[in-house]
Amino acid sequence: MLEMASLKEKRVSELTQMAKEIGIDGTSGLTKQELIFQILKAKLETGDVLHAEGVLEILPDGFGFLRFPENRYLP
């Protein structure tokens, strides 16, 4: 299981290494957030499970956003 909090705590160099280990190419120049997104995308495509904590905001049209505690909860 992937823990979102543990990914956010890692340094860019650690995330870059992790991305390379799971076969993600073209990581040079990516921001920390982009690296996390690419890692999550690759891991979830292989069936891994993601655990994240926050406040789920569901809009009237059915779309939802998970707002993380370290961010403001205001839209």
Phi and psi restraints in degrees (range 20) as a CNS / XPLOR table:
assign (resid 1 and name C) (resid 2 and name N)
       (resid 2 and name CA) (resid 2 and name C) 1.0 -86.4 20.0 2
assign (resid 2 and name N) (resid 2 and name CA)
       (resid 2 and name C) (resid 3 and name N) 1.0 137.4 20.0 2
assign (resid 2 and name C) (resid 3 and name N)
       (resid 3 and name CA) (resid 3 and name C) 1.0 -108.9 20.0 2
assign (resid 3 and name N) (resid 3 and name CA)
       (resid 3 and name C) (resid 4 and name N) 1.0 116.2 20.0 2
assign (resid 3 and name C) (resid 4 and name N)
       (resid 4 and name CA) (resid 4 and name C) 1.0 -58.3 20.0 2
assign (resid 4 and name N) (resid 4 and name CA)
       (resid 4 and name C) (resid 5 and name N) 1.0 -40.8 20.0 2
assign (resid 4 and name C) (resid 5 and name N)
       (resid 5 and name CA) (resid 5 and name C) 1.0 -60.9 20.0 2
assign (resid 5 and name N) (resid 5 and name CA)
       (resid 5 and name C) (resid 6 and name N) 1.0 -39.3 20.0 2
assign (resid 5 and name C) (resid 6 and name N)
       (resid 6 and name CA) (resid 6 and name C) 1.0 -69.9 20.0 2
assign (resid 6 and name N) (resid 6 and name CA)
       (resid 6 and name C) (resid 7 and name N) 1.0 -33.6 20.0 2
assign (resid 6 and name C) (resid 7 and name N)
       (resid 7 and name CA) (resid 7 and name C) 1.0 -66.8 20.0 2
assign (resid 7 and name N) (resid 7 and name CA)
       (resid 7 and name C) (resid 8 and name N) 1.0 -40.4 20.0 2
assign (resid 7 and name C) (resid 8 and name N)
       (resid 8 and name CA) (resid 8 and name C) 1.0 -66.7 20.0 2
assign (resid 8 and name N) (resid 8 and name CA)
       (resid 8 and name C) (resid 9 and name N) 1.0 -25.7 20.0 2
assign (resid 8 and name C) (resid 9 and name N)
       (resid 9 and name CA) (resid 9 and name C) 1.0 -79.6 20.0 2
assign (resid 9 and name N) (resid 9 and name CA)
       (resid 9 and name C) (resid 10 and name N) 1.0 -18.5 20.0 2
assign (resid 9 and name C) (resid 10 and name N)
       (resid 10 and name CA) (resid 10 and name C) 1.0 -74.4 20.0 2
assign (resid 10 and name N) (resid 10 and name CA)
       (resid 10 and name C) (resid 11 and name N) 1.0 152.3 20.0 2
assign (resid 10 and name C) (resid 11 and name N)
       (resid 11 and name CA) (resid 11 and name C) 1.0 -78.3 20.0 2
assign (resid 11 and name N) (resid 11 and name CA)
       (resid 11 and name C) (resid 12 and name N) 1.0 161.1 20.0 2
assign (resid 11 and name C) (resid 12 and name N)
       (resid 12 and name CA) (resid 12 and name C) 1.0 -57.6 20.0 2
assign (resid 12 and name N) (resid 12 and name CA)
       (resid 12 and name C) (resid 13 and name N) 1.0 -39.7 20.0 2
assign (resid 12 and name C) (resid 13 and name N)
       (resid 13 and name CA) (resid 13 and name C) 1.0 -63.3 20.0 2
assign (resid 13 and name N) (resid 13 and name CA)
       (resid 13 and name C) (resid 14 and name N) 1.0 -38.3 20.0 2
assign (resid 13 and name C) (resid 14 and name N)
       (resid 14 and name CA) (resid 14 and name C) 1.0 -67.6 20.0 2
assign (resid 14 and name N) (resid 14 and name CA)
       (resid 14 and name C) (resid 15 and name N) 1.0 -41.0 20.0 2
assign (resid 14 and name C) (resid 15 and name N)
       (resid 15 and name CA) (resid 15 and name C) 1.0 -66.2 20.0 2
assign (resid 15 and name N) (resid 15 and name CA)
       (resid 15 and name C) (resid 16 and name N) 1.0 -38.7 20.0 2
assign (resid 15 and name C) (resid 16 and name N)
       (resid 16 and name CA) (resid 16 and name C) 1.0 -62.7 20.0 2
assign (resid 16 and name N) (resid 16 and name CA)
       (resid 16 and name C) (resid 17 and name N) 1.0 -43.7 20.0 2
assign (resid 16 and name C) (resid 17 and name N)
       (resid 17 and name CA) (resid 17 and name C) 1.0 -63.4 20.0 2
assign (resid 17 and name N) (resid 17 and name CA)
       (resid 17 and name C) (resid 18 and name N) 1.0 -43.6 20.0 2
assign (resid 17 and name C) (resid 18 and name N)
       (resid 18 and name CA) (resid 18 and name C) 1.0 -61.2 20.0 2
assign (resid 18 and name N) (resid 18 and name CA)
       (resid 18 and name C) (resid 19 and name N) 1.0 -42.5 20.0 2
assign (resid 18 and name C) (resid 19 and name N)
       (resid 19 and name CA) (resid 19 and name C) 1.0 -62.2 20.0 2
assign (resid 19 and name N) (resid 19 and name CA)
       (resid 19 and name C) (resid 20 and name N) 1.0 -42.8 20.0 2
assign (resid 19 and name C) (resid 20 and name N)
       (resid 20 and name CA) (resid 20 and name C) 1.0 -64.3 20.0 2
assign (resid 20 and name N) (resid 20 and name CA)
       (resid 20 and name C) (resid 21 and name N) 1.0 -38.8 20.0 2
assign (resid 20 and name C) (resid 21 and name N)
       (resid 21 and name CA) (resid 21 and name C) 1.0 -65.1 20.0 2
assign (resid 21 and name N) (resid 21 and name CA)
       (resid 21 and name C) (resid 22 and name N) 1.0 -27.8 20.0 2
assign (resid 21 and name C) (resid 22 and name N)
       (resid 22 and name CA) (resid 22 and name C) 1.0 -100.4 20.0 2
assign (resid 22 and name N) (resid 22 and name CA)
       (resid 22 and name C) (resid 23 and name N) 1.0 9.7 20.0 2
assign (resid 22 and name C) (resid 23 and name N)
       (resid 23 and name CA) (resid 23 and name C) 1.0 89.4 20.0 2
assign (resid 23 and name N) (resid 23 and name CA)
       (resid 23 and name C) (resid 24 and name N) 1.0 22.1 20.0 2
assign (resid 23 and name C) (resid 24 and name N)
       (resid 24 and name CA) (resid 24 and name C) 1.0 -89.8 20.0 2
assign (resid 24 and name N) (resid 24 and name CA)
       (resid 24 and name C) (resid 25 and name N) 1.0 122.0 20.0 2
assign (resid 24 and name C) (resid 25 and name N)
       (resid 25 and name CA) (resid 25 and name C) 1.0 -97.0 20.0 2
assign (resid 25 and name N) (resid 25 and name CA)
       (resid 25 and name C) (resid 26 and name N) 1.0 162.7 20.0 2
assign (resid 25 and name C) (resid 26 and name N)
       (resid 26 and name CA) (resid 26 and name C) 1.0 69.8 20.0 2
assign (resid 26 and name N) (resid 26 and name CA)
       (resid 26 and name C) (resid 27 and name N) 1.0 41.7 20.0 2
assign (resid 26 and name C) (resid 27 and name N)
       (resid 27 and name CA) (resid 27 and name C) 1.0 -89.3 20.0 2
assign (resid 27 and name N) (resid 27 and name CA)
       (resid 27 and name C) (resid 28 and name N) 1.0 -12.7 20.0 2
assign (resid 27 and name C) (resid 28 and name N)
       (resid 28 and name CA) (resid 28 and name C) 1.0 -67.6 20.0 2
assign (resid 28 and name N) (resid 28 and name CA)
       (resid 28 and name C) (resid 29 and name N) 1.0 134.5 20.0 2
assign (resid 28 and name C) (resid 29 and name N)
       (resid 29 and name CA) (resid 29 and name C) 1.0 89.1 20.0 2
assign (resid 29 and name N) (resid 29 and name CA)
       (resid 29 and name C) (resid 30 and name N) 1.0 -6.2 20.0 2
assign (resid 29 and name C) (resid 30 and name N)
       (resid 30 and name CA) (resid 30 and name C) 1.0 -78.4 20.0 2
assign (resid 30 and name N) (resid 30 and name CA)
       (resid 30 and name C) (resid 31 and name N) 1.0 145.2 20.0 2
assign (resid 30 and name C) (resid 31 and name N)
       (resid 31 and name CA) (resid 31 and name C) 1.0 -75.3 20.0 2
assign (resid 31 and name N) (resid 31 and name CA)
       (resid 31 and name C) (resid 32 and name N) 1.0 168.5 20.0 2
assign (resid 31 and name C) (resid 32 and name N)
       (resid 32 and name CA) (resid 32 and name C) 1.0 -58.4 20.0 2
assign (resid 32 and name N) (resid 32 and name CA)
       (resid 32 and name C) (resid 33 and name N) 1.0 -44.7 20.0 2
assign (resid 32 and name C) (resid 33 and name N)
       (resid 33 and name CA) (resid 33 and name C) 1.0 -63.5 20.0 2
assign (resid 33 and name N) (resid 33 and name CA)
       (resid 33 and name C) (resid 34 and name N) 1.0 -39.6 20.0 2
assign (resid 33 and name C) (resid 34 and name N)
       (resid 34 and name CA) (resid 34 and name C) 1.0 -66.1 20.0 2
assign (resid 34 and name N) (resid 34 and name CA)
       (resid 34 and name C) (resid 35 and name N) 1.0 -39.3 20.0 2
assign (resid 34 and name C) (resid 35 and name N)
       (resid 35 and name CA) (resid 35 and name C) 1.0 -62.7 20.0 2
assign (resid 35 and name N) (resid 35 and name CA)
       (resid 35 and name C) (resid 36 and name N) 1.0 -45.6 20.0 2
assign (resid 35 and name C) (resid 36 and name N)
       (resid 36 and name CA) (resid 36 and name C) 1.0 -59.8 20.0 2
assign (resid 36 and name N) (resid 36 and name CA)
       (resid 36 and name C) (resid 37 and name N) 1.0 -44.1 20.0 2
assign (resid 36 and name C) (resid 37 and name N)
       (resid 37 and name CA) (resid 37 and name C) 1.0 -61.0 20.0 2
assign (resid 37 and name N) (resid 37 and name CA)
       (resid 37 and name C) (resid 38 and name N) 1.0 -44.6 20.0 2
assign (resid 37 and name C) (resid 38 and name N)
       (resid 38 and name CA) (resid 38 and name C) 1.0 -64.8 20.0 2
assign (resid 38 and name N) (resid 38 and name CA)
       (resid 38 and name C) (resid 39 and name N) 1.0 -40.2 20.0 2
assign (resid 38 and name C) (resid 39 and name N)
       (resid 39 and name CA) (resid 39 and name C) 1.0 -64.8 20.0 2
assign (resid 39 and name N) (resid 39 and name CA)
       (resid 39 and name C) (resid 40 and name N) 1.0 -47.1 20.0 2
assign (resid 39 and name C) (resid 40 and name N)
       (resid 40 and name CA) (resid 40 and name C) 1.0 -60.2 20.0 2
assign (resid 40 and name N) (resid 40 and name CA)
       (resid 40 and name C) (resid 41 and name N) 1.0 -44.8 20.0 2
assign (resid 40 and name C) (resid 41 and name N)
       (resid 41 and name CA) (resid 41 and name C) 1.0 -58.9 20.0 2
assign (resid 41 and name N) (resid 41 and name CA)
       (resid 41 and name C) (resid 42 and name N) 1.0 -47.9 20.0 2
assign (resid 41 and name C) (resid 42 and name N)
       (resid 42 and name CA) (resid 42 and name C) 1.0 -64.5 20.0 2
assign (resid 42 and name N) (resid 42 and name CA)
       (resid 42 and name C) (resid 43 and name N) 1.0 -43.8 20.0 2
assign (resid 42 and name C) (resid 43 and name N)
       (resid 43 and name CA) (resid 43 and name C) 1.0 -68.6 20.0 2
assign (resid 43 and name N) (resid 43 and name CA)
       (resid 43 and name C) (resid 44 and name N) 1.0 -40.3 20.0 2
assign (resid 43 and name C) (resid 44 and name N)
       (resid 44 and name CA) (resid 44 and name C) 1.0 -69.2 20.0 2
assign (resid 44 and name N) (resid 44 and name CA)
       (resid 44 and name C) (resid 45 and name N) 1.0 -31.2 20.0 2
assign (resid 44 and name C) (resid 45 and name N)
       (resid 45 and name CA) (resid 45 and name C) 1.0 -66.0 20.0 2
assign (resid 45 and name N) (resid 45 and name CA)
       (resid 45 and name C) (resid 46 and name N) 1.0 -23.4 20.0 2
assign (resid 45 and name C) (resid 46 and name N)
       (resid 46 and name CA) (resid 46 and name C) 1.0 -94.8 20.0 2
assign (resid 46 and name N) (resid 46 and name CA)
       (resid 46 and name C) (resid 47 and name N) 1.0 5.5 20.0 2
assign (resid 46 and name C) (resid 47 and name N)
       (resid 47 and name CA) (resid 47 and name C) 1.0 98.4 20.0 2
assign (resid 47 and name N) (resid 47 and name CA)
       (resid 47 and name C) (resid 48 and name N) 1.0 2.6 20.0 2
assign (resid 47 and name C) (resid 48 and name N)
       (resid 48 and name CA) (resid 48 and name C) 1.0 -65.5 20.0 2
assign (resid 48 and name N) (resid 48 and name CA)
       (resid 48 and name C) (resid 49 and name N) 1.0 160.5 20.0 2
assign (resid 48 and name C) (resid 49 and name N)
       (resid 49 and name CA) (resid 49 and name C) 1.0 -109.1 20.0 2
assign (resid 49 and name N) (resid 49 and name CA)
       (resid 49 and name C) (resid 50 and name N) 1.0 142.0 20.0 2
assign (resid 49 and name C) (resid 50 and name N)
       (resid 50 and name CA) (resid 50 and name C) 1.0 -109.2 20.0 2
assign (resid 50 and name N) (resid 50 and name CA)
       (resid 50 and name C) (resid 51 and name N) 1.0 134.2 20.0 2
assign (resid 50 and name C) (resid 51 and name N)
       (resid 51 and name CA) (resid 51 and name C) 1.0 -114.8 20.0 2
assign (resid 51 and name N) (resid 51 and name CA)
       (resid 51 and name C) (resid 52 and name N) 1.0 123.9 20.0 2
assign (resid 51 and name C) (resid 52 and name N)
       (resid 52 and name CA) (resid 52 and name C) 1.0 -142.1 20.0 2
assign (resid 52 and name N) (resid 52 and name CA)
       (resid 52 and name C) (resid 53 and name N) 1.0 151.0 20.0 2
assign (resid 52 and name C) (resid 53 and name N)
       (resid 53 and name CA) (resid 53 and name C) 1.0 -119.0 20.0 2
assign (resid 53 and name N) (resid 53 and name CA)
       (resid 53 and name C) (resid 54 and name N) 1.0 145.5 20.0 2
assign (resid 53 and name C) (resid 54 and name N)
       (resid 54 and name CA) (resid 54 and name C) 1.0 166.0 20.0 2
assign (resid 54 and name N) (resid 54 and name CA)
       (resid 54 and name C) (resid 55 and name N) 1.0 -163.9 20.0 2
assign (resid 54 and name C) (resid 55 and name N)
       (resid 55 and name CA) (resid 55 and name C) 1.0 -108.4 20.0 2
assign (resid 55 and name N) (resid 55 and name CA)
       (resid 55 and name C) (resid 56 and name N) 1.0 126.1 20.0 2
assign (resid 55 and name C) (resid 56 and name N)
       (resid 56 and name CA) (resid 56 and name C) 1.0 -91.2 20.0 2
assign (resid 56 and name N) (resid 56 and name CA)
       (resid 56 and name C) (resid 57 and name N) 1.0 119.0 20.0 2
assign (resid 56 and name C) (resid 57 and name N)
       (resid 57 and name CA) (resid 57 and name C) 1.0 -104.7 20.0 2
assign (resid 57 and name N) (resid 57 and name CA)
       (resid 57 and name C) (resid 58 and name N) 1.0 120.6 20.0 2
assign (resid 57 and name C) (resid 58 and name N)
       (resid 58 and name CA) (resid 58 and name C) 1.0 -109.2 20.0 2
assign (resid 58 and name N) (resid 58 and name CA)
       (resid 58 and name C) (resid 59 and name N) 1.0 123.3 20.0 2
assign (resid 58 and name C) (resid 59 and name N)
       (resid 59 and name CA) (resid 59 and name C) 1.0 -81.4 20.0 2
assign (resid 59 and name N) (resid 59 and name CA)
       (resid 59 and name C) (resid 60 and name N) 1.0 162.0 20.0 2
assign (resid 59 and name C) (resid 60 and name N)
       (resid 60 and name CA) (resid 60 and name C) 1.0 -56.6 20.0 2
assign (resid 60 and name N) (resid 60 and name CA)
       (resid 60 and name C) (resid 61 and name N) 1.0 -29.0 20.0 2
assign (resid 60 and name C) (resid 61 and name N)
       (resid 61 and name CA) (resid 61 and name C) 1.0 -83.6 20.0 2
assign (resid 61 and name N) (resid 61 and name CA)
       (resid 61 and name C) (resid 62 and name N) 1.0 2.7 20.0 2
assign (resid 61 and name C) (resid 62 and name N)
       (resid 62 and name CA) (resid 62 and name C) 1.0 98.6 20.0 2
assign (resid 62 and name N) (resid 62 and name CA)
       (resid 62 and name C) (resid 63 and name N) 1.0 -11.7 20.0 2
assign (resid 62 and name C) (resid 63 and name N)
       (resid 63 and name CA) (resid 63 and name C) 1.0 -74.9 20.0 2
assign (resid 63 and name N) (resid 63 and name CA)
       (resid 63 and name C) (resid 64 and name N) 1.0 148.0 20.0 2
assign (resid 63 and name C) (resid 64 and name N)
       (resid 64 and name CA) (resid 64 and name C) 1.0 -129.8 20.0 2
assign (resid 64 and name N) (resid 64 and name CA)
       (resid 64 and name C) (resid 65 and name N) 1.0 151.7 20.0 2
assign (resid 64 and name C) (resid 65 and name N)
       (resid 65 and name CA) (resid 65 and name C) 1.0 -130.0 20.0 2
assign (resid 65 and name N) (resid 65 and name CA)
       (resid 65 and name C) (resid 66 and name N) 1.0 131.9 20.0 2
assign (resid 65 and name C) (resid 66 and name N)
       (resid 66 and name CA) (resid 66 and name C) 1.0 -94.4 20.0 2
assign (resid 66 and name N) (resid 66 and name CA)
       (resid 66 and name C) (resid 67 and name N) 1.0 115.1 20.0 2
assign (resid 66 and name C) (resid 67 and name N)
       (resid 67 and name CA) (resid 67 and name C) 1.0 -97.4 20.0 2
assign (resid 67 and name N) (resid 67 and name CA)
       (resid 67 and name C) (resid 68 and name N) 1.0 124.7 20.0 2
assign (resid 67 and name C) (resid 68 and name N)
       (resid 68 and name CA) (resid 68 and name C) 1.0 -83.6 20.0 2
assign (resid 68 and name N) (resid 68 and name CA)
       (resid 68 and name C) (resid 69 and name N) 1.0 149.3 20.0 2
assign (resid 68 and name C) (resid 69 and name N)
       (resid 69 and name CA) (resid 69 and name C) 1.0 -56.7 20.0 2
assign (resid 69 and name N) (resid 69 and name CA)
       (resid 69 and name C) (resid 70 and name N) 1.0 -33.0 20.0 2
assign (resid 69 and name C) (resid 70 and name N)
       (resid 70 and name CA) (resid 70 and name C) 1.0 -76.2 20.0 2
assign (resid 70 and name N) (resid 70 and name CA)
       (resid 70 and name C) (resid 71 and name N) 1.0 -10.2 20.0 2
assign (resid 70 and name C) (resid 71 and name N)
       (resid 71 and name CA) (resid 71 and name C) 1.0 -101.1 20.0 2
assign (resid 71 and name N) (resid 71 and name CA)
       (resid 71 and name C) (resid 72 and name N) 1.0 160.5 20.0 2
assign (resid 71 and name C) (resid 72 and name N)
       (resid 72 and name CA) (resid 72 and name C) 1.0 -70.6 20.0 2
assign (resid 72 and name N) (resid 72 and name CA)
       (resid 72 and name C) (resid 73 and name N) 1.0 146.3 20.0 2
assign (resid 72 and name C) (resid 73 and name N)
       (resid 73 and name CA) (resid 73 and name C) 1.0 -85.1 20.0 2
assign (resid 73 and name N) (resid 73 and name CA)
       (resid 73 and name C) (resid 74 and name N) 1.0 -2.3 20.0 2
assign (resid 73 and name C) (resid 74 and name N)
       (resid 74 and name CA) (resid 74 and name C) 1.0 -77.9 20.0 2
assign (resid 74 and name N) (resid 74 and name CA)
       (resid 74 and name C) (resid 75 and name N) 1.0 142.2 20.0 2
